[in-house]
Amino acid sequence: MSFPLGPFPTSERLRFRLPSANDAGFYLNLMNEPDYIRFISDAGIRTAEQAMQYIKGKSLARFAAHGVGLWLVELKETGEPIGVCGLVVRKELKYPDLGFALLEAFRGQGFGREAGQAVLDFTRKDLKLRALCAITHPENTRSANLLRKIGFEADGQRHLSEIGETSDYFVWKLRYVESGLA
């Protein structure tokens, strides 16, 4: 497998990087938080070894296949991992899917919005993409509100066989102001 060496999104308080096997403990914690299981998925990750296999077989595999995936997001100041954010390419969706998840201790502090905006900026400037989508569990109003704050618009629902559920569907499209600037 080969992985992109950069550039990666960045923001004032956050650094994005590829996950590694050393992040297994963080993934184990994140993927077993109640909101993660409720709103994203219960991947059955219950040990550090399973988390390491997930990183290699799923997370890094997405980067190898598509050049993008869910970057590990850490605080610039301390290097502490706080979540994941990035783009997921799904066969059933027209555009790459903006995905994000933060540890509960870091929610409500603007990190989700900052991470999402950093990925949008990276998408526009570095990847030259003009549209993205996002999906959320229909009861996940917090994530839906965050998506609206960074410029996504609700566009109904989609049933994805990949996840086996119907999700609320959002679209972000690059809009130009009259002066021609993005």
TACOR-V245418 format. One record per helix or strand of 2 or more residues. SS is the DSSP state (a for helix, b for strand). FROM is the first residue (numbers start at 1). TO is the last residue. Records with the same first field share a line. If there is no record, write none. Layout:
SS->FROM-TO ; FROM-TO
//
This chain:
b->14-17 ; 70-75 ; 81-88 ; 97-102 ; 131-136 ; 153-160 ; 165-173
a->21-30 ; 34-39 ; 48-66 ; 104-106 ; 111-125 ; 141-149
//
